[in-house]
Amino acid sequence: MIREGWSINLPDGMSVDLAINKRTGKLVYQISYTEEYMTRTMLSILDERIARAEIALKICKHTKRKHQLTKLYVRLIEIRNEQQNKLNDLVINHVTAYGDSQEVL
């Protein structure tokens, strides 16, 4: 149905594959993300959520709510550490596979 298309590589682990639909003649596209890009994006979101949790903990007065916030904060930190380790492994594997040592965390 779709002719083989062109491939455009974008920075930051994104790529767009373009093709023309044979039936409609319209340009179609598919956006792909690398695992490294997705992990970096998740880390930035987690950093924002952690910062919000820290602010909420400082101003919270209710014991039960503060306890829930503390549990959330600790879990966010754990998830962030897991994602950072995953990113480190991805970068190390990339450097090992391709010999590209330009990108260092």
C-alpha positions in Angstrom: 0.0 0.0 0.0 2.7 2.5 0.9 5.7 3.1 -1.3 9.1 2.9 0.3 9.9 6.4 1.6 12.6 8.6 2.7 14.1 8.7 6.2 15.0 11.9 8.0 17.2 11.7 11.1 16.5 14.4 13.7 18.6 15.2 16.7 18.0 13.9 20.2 17.1 10.3 19.2 14.1 11.2 17.0 13.6 10.0 13.5 10.8 10.5 11.0 10.0 8.1 8.2 8.1 9.6 5.3 6.1 7.7 2.6 3.4 8.3 0.1 0.2 6.3 0.5 -0.5 4.7 -3.0 -4.2 4.8 -2.6 -4.7 8.3 -1.5 -1.5 9.9 -2.7 -1.1 11.6 0.7 2.2 12.0 2.5 2.2 9.8 5.7 4.8 9.8 8.4 5.9 7.8 11.5 7.9 9.3 14.3 10.3 7.0 16.1 12.3 7.6 19.3 15.3 5.8 20.6 15.3 4.2 24.0 17.9 6.7 25.2 15.8 9.6 24.2 12.8 8.2 26.0 14.8 7.6 29.1 16.2 11.1 29.1 12.7 12.5 28.7 11.5 10.4 31.6 14.4 11.6 33.7 13.5 15.3 33.1 9.8 14.6 34.0 10.9 12.8 37.2 13.1 15.7 38.1 10.2 18.1 37.8 7.9 15.8 39.9 10.6 15.4 42.6 11.0 19.1 42.8 7.2 19.6 43.2 7.2 16.8 45.9 10.0 18.6 47.8 8.0 21.9 47.8 4.8 20.1 48.9 6.7 18.4 51.8 8.0 21.8 53.0 4.6 23.4 53.2 2.5 20.4 54.2 1.1 20.6 57.8 -1.1 17.4 58.0 0.6 14.3 59.4 -1.2 11.8 57.2 -0.8 13.8 54.0 2.9 14.4 54.8 3.4 10.7 55.3 1.8 10.0 51.9 3.9 12.7 50.3 7.1 11.3 51.9 6.2 7.8 50.4 5.6 9.4 47.0 8.9 11.3 47.2 10.9 8.3 48.2 9.4 6.2 45.3 10.1 9.0 42.8 13.7 9.1 43.9 13.9 5.3 43.5 12.4 5.4 40.0 14.8 8.2 39.1 17.8 6.2 40.2 16.6 3.2 38.2 16.1 5.3 35.1 19.5 7.0 35.6 21.2 3.5 35.8 19.3 2.4 32.7 20.5 5.5 30.8 24.1 4.9 32.0 23.9 1.3 30.7 22.5 2.5 27.4 25.3 5.1 27.0 28.0 2.6 28.0 26.6 0.0 25.5 26.5 2.7 22.8 30.1 3.7 23.4 31.2 0.0 23.5 29.3 -0.9 20.4 30.2 2.2 18.3 33.4 3.5 20.0 31.7 6.9 20.2 33.0 8.5 23.4 31.9 12.1 22.6 28.7 11.8 24.7 29.5 11.4 28.4 27.0 11.9 31.2 
